[in-house]
Amino acid sequence: MAFDLGTPVNTALLIYILYSIQRIIFPSSSVPKTVPNEFKNGYTWMPKAHPPTLLFQTYTPKTLAPFNGEDGKRILLAIKGVVYDVTAGRNFYGPNGMYANFAGRDASRGMAKQSFDESMLTPIDQPLDKLEDLTPEEIENMKGWMEHFSSKYIVCGKLVENDAV
């Protein structure tokens, strides 16, 4: 079966292929006269505003406390000395969220023990929890949460003792 240009189908296909190759090799450089309809109102995937930049810095329990998401502010929490910006998860960590008690606090013990109780949180005017009484399973639990947070949220600082800064 040979390629016969005498048949109209083969001729049409050859012309279409040559036209397509020409469009790829020599694309049009003219600017369209009208804006396509789908872009008249702007791009829908672009955010309305860029979130303010948050630089990596050192926090203490007292300086971390205001970042609890109230009044639309950023939400930060710490696990084993690493501070995460969890503002993107406002539904979980913001006011009235399931994990709201961790916002602006060191959540290490609570994450390790899988507990949301207030008793898992060290008061902000006391030294950081050394976590010395955790079982190996609880430590692995905490490490799992750290991996989860590191892959999902921005690491924005480190947590140190109140008198260290």
WODA-V518535 format. One record per residue. RES is the residue in three letters. NEAR is the number of other ideal C-beta (glycine too) atoms within 10 Angstrom. Layout:
BEGIN
<<RES | NEAR> <RES | NEAR>>
END
This chain:
BEGIN
<<MET | 3> <ALA | 3> <PHE | 8> <ASP | 9> <LEU | 8> <GLY | 6> <THR | 10> <PRO | 8> <VAL | 8> <ASN | 12> <THR | 12> <ALA | 10> <LEU | 12> <LEU | 12> <ILE | 10> <TYR | 10> <ILE | 10> <LEU | 10> <TYR | 10> <SER | 10> <ILE | 10> <GLN | 10> <ARG | 10> <ILE | 8> <ILE | 7> <PHE | 8> <PRO | 7> <SER | 7> <SER | 5> <SER | 5> <VAL | 5> <PRO | 7> <LYS | 5> <THR | 6> <VAL | 8> <PRO | 7> <ASN | 7> <GLU | 8> <PHE | 9> <LYS | 8> <ASN | 7> <GLY | 8> <TYR | 8> <THR | 7> <TRP | 5> <MET | 8> <PRO | 7> <LYS | 5> <ALA | 6> <HIS | 7> <PRO | 11> <PRO | 6> <THR | 6> <LEU | 15> <LEU | 6> <PHE | 10> <GLN | 11> <THR | 12> <TYR | 21> <THR | 16> <PRO | 23> <LYS | 11> <THR | 18> <LEU | 20> <ALA | 15> <PRO | 12> <PHE | 24> <ASN | 21> <GLY | 22> <GLU | 13> <ASP | 7> <GLY | 9> <LYS | 14> <ARG | 18> <ILE | 26> <LEU | 29> <LEU | 29> <ALA | 24> <ILE | 23> <LYS | 19> <GLY | 14> <VAL | 16> <VAL | 25> <TYR | 24> <ASP | 19> <VAL | 26> <THR | 21> <ALA | 13> <GLY | 19> <ARG | 16> <ASN | 10> <PHE | 14> <TYR | 25> <GLY | 19> <PRO | 13> <ASN | 7> <GLY | 17> <MET | 10> <TYR | 18> <ALA | 18> <ASN | 18> <PHE | 25> <ALA | 27> <GLY | 25> <ARG | 23> <ASP | 25> <ALA | 25> <SER | 27> <ARG | 21> <GLY | 23> <MET | 25> <ALA | 24> <LYS | 17> <GLN | 11> <SER | 12> <PHE | 15> <ASP | 10> <GLU | 9> <SER | 9> <MET | 20> <LEU | 19> <THR | 16> <PRO | 8> <ILE | 15> <ASP | 9> <GLN | 10> <PRO | 11> <LEU | 18> <ASP | 17> <LYS | 9> <LEU | 14> <GLU | 5> <ASP | 8> <LEU | 17> <THR | 10> <PRO | 7> <GLU | 10> <GLU | 16> <ILE | 13> <GLU | 12> <ASN | 16> <MET | 22> <LYS | 14> <GLY | 12> <TRP | 19> <MET | 18> <GLU | 10> <HIS | 13> <PHE | 22> <SER | 13> <SER | 7> <LYS | 11> <TYR | 19> <ILE | 17> <VAL | 13> <CYS | 20> <GLY | 22> <LYS | 13> <LEU | 23> <VAL | 16> <GLU | 11> <ASN | 14> <ASP | 7> <ALA | 9> <VAL | 11>>
END
